[in-house]
Amino acid sequence: MEYNYKLEDFDTPVPYEEVLNIDSNFERQQAYNKLEKNASSVGVKHFSQLWKSFVSESEPKSGSKIIDMCEKTNFSNQPIELRSGTWKADDSGIYKDARYGESEVAAACPITITKRVVNIDTGEEKLELSYTKGDRRWRHVVVPKLVTSNSRKIVELAGCGISVTSETAKNLVDYLFNLENLNLDLIPEVQSVSRLGMIKDIGFSPYVPEITFDGDEKCGKAYAAMHEHGDRDKWVQLMQGLRGTTIELRITIAAAFASALVSPLNINPFFVHIWSGESGSGKTVALMCAASVWGDPHWQGGAYIQTFNATQVGLERSAAFFNHCPYMIDELQLLKDSHGRNKFDIVYLLSEGQGRTRGNKSGGIDITPTWANCMITTGETPLTTSSSGAGAINRVISIELSPDSPIVTDGHTLCNLLYKNYGFAGKEFVNHLYGCNQEEHAQDVYDGFFKQLCESESTEKQAMAAACILTADKLATDWIFQDGQNLTVKEIGHFLVTKDEVNVGKRGYAYICDWVAQNANKMRTHADGDFGDVYGVIEQDTAYIIATIFDNVCKDAGYDPKPIKAWMRKNGKMKLQGGESTKRYTIMKRVNGITNVRCIAVIMDSFDEDICKEDLPFNN
């Protein structure tokens, strides 16, 4: 049966009633398709909307027939059958009839929506698109709705293998829009995360089976690396043997567990840095042992262990991805410039626990990334230098290794064992911590260690990091290893810096004393014909350094001159003009025959005046 209604007939109820009164679903579907073709041939616009309006005003029992009139996806081995509106969706692609017998194409391959993905942290919605190519194998990609709803952005899906061009982009957007909104009752909605770590009231990612990952590809590799592999008992026996070898390795393994305690103990993120200037000391192998606590310890292929070959933004986003799990970064030297200096201060960048606030194209502000974990790093040099700020030194527990006494003796065999057995302990640890409500117990253990550490010469921030490691090691010993080899305050105390070592003013003063000794020949009045540089003058136990020279020397070495001056004044290492009540740091002094030169008067520690009067080569 064919329909031959005229254009004006579609303004009456007659065509619609004829189809709607057909009892058989199959025959009614066929009749609807023919009526739609008739409407298109005579120039009826928006036929589907006219049909929906008519059915919605019909008897209640006919209300469901609006859905029956939609096209449905008809792909081979399709994961889900969905209503596609006016779009025909089969193995030849996505298309619909247009005027004059032509077709509008949305895609030249099967494509459908299989999930609506909602991020738990941000509320952002994404769609899981499933599509096939010539081999009819279904592929899957999770795409933000900002992409599927924009004809300019949706062409980016061509990189995934989806057949879309700038010409078909608008049609594909329309098809996906209809596909989603006509099937809200059919498309399953799943929760997702783009990070690791604890999710309030849900569980610890990635150990929540009903949660899916919707982050970028690189983070997806690390997310996939978080799984159990091999024999749990073999891994425990291996770690029990390693824990009995060196304190350095025990601290490294304990730090891997400690990362999960940073948030519940409410402490700042911190670093455990393993370094050695020579190869063969076992830095990378130690890092692999720590990584095996949580997942795949392979250091190649971008799995769990990362490298310093990254930008500031990349490091921030990686830290936010690992979140409560340890962020392990190998090879510090990749961060250095041609002068051997770090391109940026990695310690301050990551130990604050949050990234930089950034604006976006729409004029708003992006969500600021946050994290609360432990960073375990390796390198050929320390993470901090003598000129680093007190805050940076405070946040790093530095472990120096020596190739003369490596922490592992047979690295190759150990690596093979780690590759075959990993990923058990991290899951067990968080299951004990959160599943058995042990947060309060962990806090009590931490408070005991912290009190002991604060009685030593270490700073409070160093004590916080060390107490967190000791707590994690104690809990892991009780819950997993059960070997009685937990770390002690005395053992970890050897790796903590003292308050004097952290004090930037004292370190800066020591540097200035060394600089004066190095440049003593320029701290004098020049004779006639001598045109060398003059930096000041030395009189008895005091070096009068020209103020601008003092500031430049400090800055060149990486120090801020103000805290150095403040420390010298407070500790009686500076002469002041006008007594202690003056607020000025400079003193007027005659230098090289010129009066009223502003100088910093540094009182030297154990300065031997004979150095500048007898032993210098210009005093012949």
Legacy VTK file of the C-alpha trace (Angstrom):
# vtk DataFile Version 3.0
C-alpha trace
ASCII
DATASET POLYDATA
POINTS 620 float
0.000 0.000 0.000
1.326 3.387 -0.984
0.198 6.802 0.203
-0.478 9.686 -2.176
-1.547 12.468 0.100
-1.087 16.031 -1.083
0.759 18.747 0.844
-2.450 20.274 2.207
-3.661 16.867 3.449
-0.942 16.849 6.092
-2.588 19.850 7.709
-5.532 17.596 8.582
-5.746 14.589 10.954
-6.596 12.139 8.157
-3.108 10.812 7.193
-2.041 10.420 10.811
-5.238 8.696 11.919
-4.988 6.172 9.089
-1.618 4.978 10.307
-2.307 5.270 14.016
-5.444 3.088 13.730
-3.440 0.102 12.463
-3.338 -2.504 15.253
-0.305 -4.508 14.164
2.978 -2.958 15.355
4.801 -4.340 12.332
2.251 -3.089 9.807
1.975 0.246 11.579
5.759 0.709 11.404
5.737 -0.055 7.667
2.832 2.325 7.118
4.598 5.074 9.052
7.739 4.725 6.917
5.656 5.005 3.721
3.716 8.005 5.034
6.962 9.721 5.961
8.293 9.146 2.432
5.005 10.536 1.013
5.327 13.639 3.227
8.916 14.212 2.129
8.038 13.911 -1.554
5.369 16.635 -1.378
7.519 19.037 0.658
6.179 18.600 4.197
8.612 20.096 6.698
9.192 18.666 10.177
6.951 15.657 9.618
8.235 13.860 12.737
7.263 16.823 14.918
3.779 16.921 13.361
3.426 13.203 14.087
4.516 13.583 17.693
2.140 16.480 18.233
-0.782 14.507 16.810
-0.050 11.393 18.887
0.425 13.390 22.085
-3.083 14.816 21.633
-4.584 11.414 20.878
-6.070 9.012 23.385
-3.695 8.071 26.274
-3.458 4.528 24.990
-1.847 5.853 21.819
0.775 7.893 23.629
3.479 5.198 23.388
3.095 4.958 19.623
5.184 8.071 19.133
8.200 5.971 20.085
7.263 3.129 17.783
7.353 5.491 14.838
11.053 6.344 15.325
13.776 4.588 13.405
15.902 2.198 15.458
19.551 1.288 15.202
20.069 -1.916 13.254
23.780 -2.734 13.458
25.243 -6.224 13.366
26.070 -7.455 16.888
25.078 -4.056 18.269
25.678 -3.665 22.024
22.339 -1.899 22.491
19.302 -1.113 20.305
18.332 2.545 20.448
15.720 4.792 18.854
17.338 7.027 16.256
14.479 9.374 15.363
14.488 10.155 11.646
17.999 8.790 11.188
18.465 5.361 9.661
21.337 3.560 11.380
22.602 0.276 9.929
25.857 -1.362 8.854
26.180 1.021 5.912
26.286 4.064 8.192
24.030 6.824 9.503
21.752 8.614 7.018
18.243 9.889 6.394
16.165 10.653 3.343
16.188 14.165 1.966
14.322 15.866 -0.858
14.465 14.708 -4.430
15.546 11.194 -3.499
18.860 12.266 -1.956
20.257 11.290 1.459
21.852 13.245 4.259
24.845 11.405 5.742
25.971 11.703 9.345
28.608 8.949 9.330
29.808 6.274 6.948
30.219 3.680 9.695
28.028 2.319 12.501
28.162 4.488 15.608
25.995 4.479 18.718
25.929 5.575 22.367
26.469 2.822 24.929
26.893 4.789 28.196
26.343 8.170 29.766
29.366 8.817 31.978
29.052 11.272 34.893
32.195 12.345 36.752
31.802 12.091 40.525
34.167 14.979 41.319
33.113 17.535 38.705
29.642 16.455 37.574
30.786 16.680 33.947
28.906 14.395 31.569
30.537 12.402 28.805
29.266 9.840 26.330
30.786 6.477 25.567
30.595 6.153 21.794
30.831 2.679 20.260
31.656 2.319 16.575
32.932 -0.207 14.071
35.092 -0.118 10.977
35.539 -2.679 8.224
36.357 -5.522 10.615
32.999 -5.084 12.426
34.832 -5.057 15.769
33.240 -2.667 18.212
35.566 0.039 19.509
34.809 2.402 22.375
35.811 5.969 23.218
34.615 8.286 26.024
33.994 11.805 24.707
32.911 15.007 26.541
29.459 16.239 25.580
31.097 19.566 24.780
32.594 17.731 21.796
29.560 15.729 20.682
27.404 18.864 20.826
29.688 21.063 18.744
30.042 20.591 14.970
33.477 22.235 15.015
34.870 20.053 17.790
33.286 16.753 16.774
35.620 16.473 13.775
38.355 15.676 16.336
36.812 12.205 16.555
38.294 11.477 13.134
41.536 10.897 15.020
39.868 7.952 16.789
38.828 6.398 13.487
35.233 7.697 13.381
34.214 8.705 9.859
33.338 12.364 10.286
34.312 15.367 8.182
33.579 19.068 8.305
30.734 18.389 5.849
29.042 15.652 7.901
29.851 17.074 11.361
26.567 18.960 11.753
24.543 15.863 10.865
26.523 13.684 13.285
25.858 16.170 16.094
22.131 16.026 15.282
22.129 12.205 15.167
23.911 11.863 18.540
21.630 14.466 20.103
18.541 12.531 19.015
20.101 9.222 19.960
20.755 10.368 23.519
17.541 12.259 24.198
15.215 9.635 22.690
16.822 6.927 24.819
17.331 8.411 28.278
15.464 5.402 29.623
17.662 2.911 27.784
21.217 4.254 27.842
22.850 3.184 31.132
24.330 5.936 33.292
27.603 5.129 35.079
29.722 7.078 37.541
33.301 7.893 36.634
36.504 9.361 38.034
39.575 10.834 36.411
41.887 10.205 39.373
43.047 7.663 41.914
42.434 7.765 45.642
39.622 7.964 48.150
36.147 9.030 46.995
33.928 10.078 49.889
31.125 7.618 50.698
32.093 5.430 47.722
35.533 3.883 48.128
39.143 3.998 47.015
39.703 4.328 43.276
40.487 2.151 41.318
39.180 -0.545 43.675
35.489 0.343 43.205
34.189 -2.016 40.486
31.174 0.079 39.443
33.304 3.166 38.782
34.802 3.727 35.322
37.773 5.877 34.322
37.210 8.879 32.057
40.603 10.634 32.121
43.118 11.139 29.337
45.056 8.357 27.657
48.373 8.800 29.499
46.707 8.716 32.908
44.645 5.787 31.667
47.817 3.705 31.377
48.717 4.419 35.004
45.112 3.714 36.047
45.223 0.364 34.234
48.555 -0.431 35.932
46.807 -0.470 39.319
45.895 -4.153 39.458
46.957 -7.382 41.102
49.242 -9.749 39.216
51.007 -12.976 40.155
51.283 -14.498 43.616
50.545 -12.382 46.672
52.512 -14.594 49.091
55.600 -14.534 46.865
55.533 -10.734 46.826
55.188 -10.560 50.615
58.089 -12.987 51.108
60.213 -10.953 48.704
59.467 -7.704 50.553
60.108 -9.306 53.938
63.602 -10.229 52.755
64.262 -6.755 51.303
63.008 -4.982 54.434
65.682 -6.791 56.402
68.553 -5.453 54.254
68.853 -1.656 54.446
67.013 1.152 56.226
66.977 3.153 52.986
64.899 0.519 51.196
62.569 0.118 54.155
61.884 3.860 54.158
61.201 3.811 50.413
58.720 0.937 50.665
57.082 2.530 53.727
56.684 5.820 51.835
54.572 4.004 49.233
52.074 3.099 51.969
52.397 6.503 53.670
50.862 8.285 50.685
47.424 6.871 51.534
47.709 8.405 55.045
48.470 11.998 54.020
44.790 12.903 53.651
43.309 11.129 56.708
46.152 12.454 58.907
45.597 15.950 57.463
49.266 16.687 56.765
50.986 18.384 53.834
52.283 16.416 50.828
55.997 15.629 51.087
58.889 14.147 49.114
61.106 11.142 49.678
64.038 11.662 47.309
66.537 8.862 46.593
69.740 10.054 44.984
73.273 9.027 44.143
75.893 10.657 41.947
76.977 7.286 40.564
75.199 4.559 38.669
74.564 1.151 40.189
73.389 2.260 43.620
69.867 0.894 43.137
67.804 4.111 42.873
65.433 2.926 40.165
65.111 -0.572 41.615
64.118 0.945 44.971
61.462 2.982 43.169
60.193 -0.174 41.463
59.879 -1.914 44.836
57.721 0.976 46.059
55.633 0.926 42.857
54.959 -2.817 43.218
52.963 -2.020 46.366
50.243 -0.499 44.171
50.636 -1.854 40.664
52.811 -2.628 37.662
56.396 -1.528 38.490
57.655 -1.436 34.887
59.475 1.853 34.460
59.054 1.867 30.679
55.832 2.430 28.754
54.328 5.139 30.948
52.711 2.728 33.424
52.839 3.602 37.136
56.327 5.148 37.341
56.580 8.548 35.612
59.604 10.688 34.630
60.609 14.312 35.161
60.430 14.895 31.394
57.316 17.047 31.788
56.111 20.643 32.014
54.829 22.306 35.182
51.243 21.840 34.023
51.921 18.184 33.214
53.408 17.528 36.665
50.483 19.292 38.358
47.908 17.257 36.474
49.770 14.023 37.107
49.911 14.776 40.834
46.164 15.479 40.791
45.585 12.173 38.984
47.536 10.103 41.547
45.810 12.194 44.240
46.114 9.920 47.321
48.390 7.300 45.771
52.162 7.879 45.659
53.422 9.922 42.707
56.669 8.225 41.646
58.993 10.178 39.361
62.300 8.873 38.021
65.424 10.717 36.779
65.564 14.260 38.237
68.241 15.210 35.706
65.552 15.421 33.005
64.260 18.518 34.817
67.569 20.378 34.626
68.600 23.040 32.122
71.939 23.380 30.341
73.469 24.958 33.482
72.513 22.016 35.687
69.774 23.917 37.497
66.174 22.787 37.832
63.935 24.528 35.306
61.456 25.247 38.094
61.098 24.504 41.805
59.496 21.077 41.797
59.253 20.953 45.610
57.158 24.085 46.035
55.165 23.190 42.917
53.934 19.846 44.284
54.202 20.051 48.082
51.466 22.691 48.367
48.872 20.127 47.345
47.154 22.276 44.753
47.897 23.598 41.294
47.817 27.075 39.847
44.475 28.830 39.387
43.944 29.270 35.655
41.369 31.058 33.569
39.601 29.531 30.591
38.457 30.730 27.178
34.930 31.418 28.343
36.144 33.990 30.881
35.690 31.757 33.918
38.170 29.868 36.090
39.129 26.237 35.617
38.792 23.817 38.510
42.042 24.002 40.497
43.668 20.550 40.723
44.397 19.255 44.227
46.209 16.257 45.720
47.318 14.867 49.093
50.028 12.272 48.685
53.712 11.440 48.908
56.080 12.043 46.010
58.844 9.421 45.717
61.567 10.622 43.368
65.042 9.620 42.192
67.987 11.464 40.680
71.724 11.897 40.488
71.657 15.002 42.713
69.708 16.129 45.776
66.285 17.642 45.168
67.250 20.755 47.129
70.465 22.775 47.268
72.197 24.866 49.918
70.341 27.922 48.620
66.886 26.337 48.630
64.238 27.940 50.803
63.505 26.592 54.263
60.080 25.434 53.077
61.578 23.307 50.314
64.162 21.635 52.567
61.489 21.005 55.191
59.328 19.055 52.752
61.985 16.622 51.513
63.390 13.547 53.222
66.595 13.021 51.274
68.170 9.544 51.053
71.689 9.307 49.627
72.794 5.946 48.251
76.310 4.710 47.581
77.343 2.240 44.843
79.840 0.815 47.360
76.902 -0.434 49.436
73.902 -0.686 47.054
70.510 -1.320 48.588
70.045 -4.374 46.318
72.716 -6.805 45.185
71.023 -8.552 42.265
68.830 -5.948 40.625
68.104 -7.992 37.495
66.680 -10.957 39.394
64.721 -8.657 41.705
63.173 -6.804 38.754
62.019 -10.057 37.168
60.337 -11.069 40.414
58.659 -7.677 40.723
57.378 -7.869 37.139
55.691 -11.186 37.946
54.181 -10.256 41.337
52.727 -6.880 42.247
49.682 -4.812 43.160
48.414 -6.659 46.249
49.587 -4.612 49.226
48.140 -1.210 48.305
44.632 -2.597 47.982
44.947 -4.540 51.240
46.273 -1.483 53.057
43.374 0.826 52.090
40.853 -1.952 52.724
42.186 -2.258 56.290
42.374 1.516 56.716
38.909 2.437 55.452
37.040 -0.868 55.350
37.834 -1.680 58.972
37.521 1.942 60.210
41.162 2.194 61.247
41.599 5.932 60.600
41.394 6.758 64.315
43.934 4.046 65.142
46.272 5.434 62.466
45.911 8.902 63.994
46.836 7.600 67.459
49.933 5.835 66.101
50.928 8.970 64.194
50.515 11.222 67.240
52.856 8.985 69.246
55.598 9.071 66.608
55.165 12.807 66.010
55.597 13.585 69.720
58.851 11.607 69.835
60.223 13.266 66.704
59.415 16.759 67.966
61.706 16.125 70.959
64.662 15.854 68.569
66.422 18.587 66.572
64.269 18.066 63.461
61.721 20.651 62.348
57.980 20.193 62.751
57.368 19.643 59.019
60.119 17.029 58.846
58.631 15.381 61.919
55.194 15.285 60.258
56.527 13.535 57.144
58.676 11.128 59.147
55.822 10.292 61.541
53.577 9.561 58.555
56.172 7.130 57.145
56.664 5.471 60.537
52.897 5.116 60.971
52.455 3.578 57.530
55.326 1.159 58.147
53.874 0.138 61.523
50.415 -0.483 60.035
51.809 -2.329 57.002
53.915 -4.491 59.318
50.860 -5.398 61.405
48.404 -5.857 58.532
50.528 -7.291 55.710
54.146 -8.235 56.417
53.749 -9.456 60.017
57.520 -9.701 60.416
58.129 -7.256 63.282
60.567 -5.197 61.168
58.871 -1.808 61.476
61.040 1.314 61.405
61.986 3.184 64.566
62.303 6.897 65.288
66.061 6.507 65.714
66.474 4.811 62.331
64.608 7.434 60.344
66.084 10.287 62.392
69.421 9.987 60.550
67.729 11.204 57.355
66.019 14.274 58.810
67.478 17.766 58.645
67.910 19.830 61.811
66.466 23.257 62.502
69.865 24.864 61.892
70.222 23.115 58.524
66.821 24.389 57.451
67.412 27.997 58.555
67.959 29.943 55.334
69.478 32.907 57.177
72.195 30.820 58.796
72.951 29.002 55.547
73.127 32.314 53.710
75.464 33.785 56.334
77.798 30.806 55.979
77.807 31.329 52.218
78.693 35.024 52.631
81.603 34.113 54.936
82.907 31.691 52.314
82.462 34.324 49.605
84.439 36.909 51.602
87.308 34.446 52.070
87.249 33.692 48.335
87.274 37.396 47.363
89.465 38.826 50.112
91.838 40.327 47.524
88.974 42.543 46.322
88.065 43.736 49.806
90.722 46.471 50.055
91.827 49.903 48.899
93.616 49.722 45.544
97.012 51.290 45.001
97.692 53.717 42.144
97.542 51.996 38.776
95.481 49.089 40.134
92.130 49.069 38.379
90.662 45.781 39.643
87.156 45.436 41.063
86.510 46.488 44.650
83.712 44.814 46.619
84.325 46.489 49.986
86.875 46.468 52.744
87.873 44.218 55.661
88.695 45.729 59.052
89.549 43.387 61.908
86.662 40.899 62.218
84.208 42.787 59.987
83.738 42.665 56.216
82.111 45.827 54.867
80.497 44.692 51.620
79.039 47.276 49.238
75.245 46.921 49.592
74.514 46.299 45.907
77.354 43.759 45.720
75.952 41.950 48.782
72.464 41.732 47.247
73.768 40.532 43.882
75.984 37.880 45.482
73.027 36.508 47.426
70.706 36.487 44.416
73.306 34.857 42.158
73.577 32.015 44.666
69.811 31.637 44.856
69.334 33.361 48.214
66.982 36.185 49.072
69.226 38.803 50.789
66.502 40.056 53.172
66.194 36.962 55.401
70.002 36.723 55.547
70.258 40.322 56.772
67.448 39.738 59.245
69.173 36.641 60.646
72.551 38.403 60.959
70.946 41.305 62.781
69.061 39.024 65.150
72.136 36.912 65.911
74.682 39.721 66.290
76.498 39.066 63.022
75.962 42.583 61.624
77.129 46.041 62.696
74.462 48.727 62.541
74.786 52.483 62.262
72.783 54.065 65.061
72.579 51.017 67.298
70.085 48.161 67.551
67.087 50.497 67.368
67.719 51.473 63.740
65.652 49.847 60.997
68.386 50.209 58.378
70.659 47.307 57.500
73.345 49.440 55.815
76.190 51.409 57.312
78.137 54.282 55.694
81.799 53.408 55.121
84.833 54.750 53.254
85.696 52.282 50.474
88.614 52.684 48.044
88.999 56.336 48.908
85.324 57.158 48.442
83.351 58.265 51.480
79.717 57.537 52.331
79.403 54.217 50.525
76.431 52.119 51.710
77.748 48.789 52.989
76.562 45.679 54.796
78.862 45.197 57.803
79.201 41.433 58.246
80.889 40.258 61.455
82.877 37.209 60.405
83.095 33.968 62.345
86.709 33.217 63.443
88.096 35.521 60.768
91.880 35.584 60.712
92.940 39.139 59.953
96.417 37.889 58.980
94.864 36.432 55.805
94.219 39.866 54.377
97.340 41.568 55.746
100.172 39.114 55.283
99.315 36.215 53.005
97.712 37.998 50.048
99.852 38.301 46.897
99.362 42.055 46.517
100.958 42.796 49.917
104.537 42.185 48.849
LINES 1 621
620 0 1 2 3 4 5 6 7 8 9 10 11 12 13 14 15 16 17 18 19 20 21 22 23 24 25 26 27 28 29 30 31 32 33 34 35 36 37 38 39 40 41 42 43 44 45 46 47 48 49 50 51 52 53 54 55 56 57 58 59 60 61 62 63 64 65 66 67 68 69 70 71 72 73 74 75 76 77 78 79 80 81 82 83 84 85 86 87 88 89 90 91 92 93 94 95 96 97 98 99 100 101 102 103 104 105 106 107 108 109 110 111 112 113 114 115 116 117 118 119 120 121 122 123 124 125 126 127 128 129 130 131 132 133 134 135 136 137 138 139 140 141 142 143 144 145 146 147 148 149 150 151 152 153 154 155 156 157 158 159 160 161 162 163 164 165 166 167 168 169 170 171 172 173 174 175 176 177 178 179 180 181 182 183 184 185 186 187 188 189 190 191 192 193 194 195 196 197 198 199 200 201 202 203 204 205 206 207 208 209 210 211 212 213 214 215 216 217 218 219 220 221 222 223 224 225 226 227 228 229 230 231 232 233 234 235 236 237 238 239 240 241 242 243 244 245 246 247 248 249 250 251 252 253 254 255 256 257 258 259 260 261 262 263 264 265 266 267 268 269 270 271 272 273 274 275 276 277 278 279 280 281 282 283 284 285 286 287 288 289 290 291 292 293 294 295 296 297 298 299 300 301 302 303 304 305 306 307 308 309 310 311 312 313 314 315 316 317 318 319 320 321 322 323 324 325 326 327 328 329 330 331 332 333 334 335 336 337 338 339 340 341 342 343 344 345 346 347 348 349 350 351 352 353 354 355 356 357 358 359 360 361 362 363 364 365 366 367 368 369 370 371 372 373 374 375 376 377 378 379 380 381 382 383 384 385 386 387 388 389 390 391 392 393 394 395 396 397 398 399 400 401 402 403 404 405 406 407 408 409 410 411 412 413 414 415 416 417 418 419 420 421 422 423 424 425 426 427 428 429 430 431 432 433 434 435 436 437 438 439 440 441 442 443 444 445 446 447 448 449 450 451 452 453 454 455 456 457 458 459 460 461 462 463 464 465 466 467 468 469 470 471 472 473 474 475 476 477 478 479 480 481 482 483 484 485 486 487 488 489 490 491 492 493 494 495 496 497 498 499 500 501 502 503 504 505 506 507 508 509 510 511 512 513 514 515 516 517 518 519 520 521 522 523 524 525 526 527 528 529 530 531 532 533 534 535 536 537 538 539 540 541 542 543 544 545 546 547 548 549 550 551 552 553 554 555 556 557 558 559 560 561 562 563 564 565 566 567 568 569 570 571 572 573 574 575 576 577 578 579 580 581 582 583 584 585 586 587 588 589 590 591 592 593 594 595 596 597 598 599 600 601 602 603 604 605 606 607 608 609 610 611 612 613 614 615 616 617 618 619
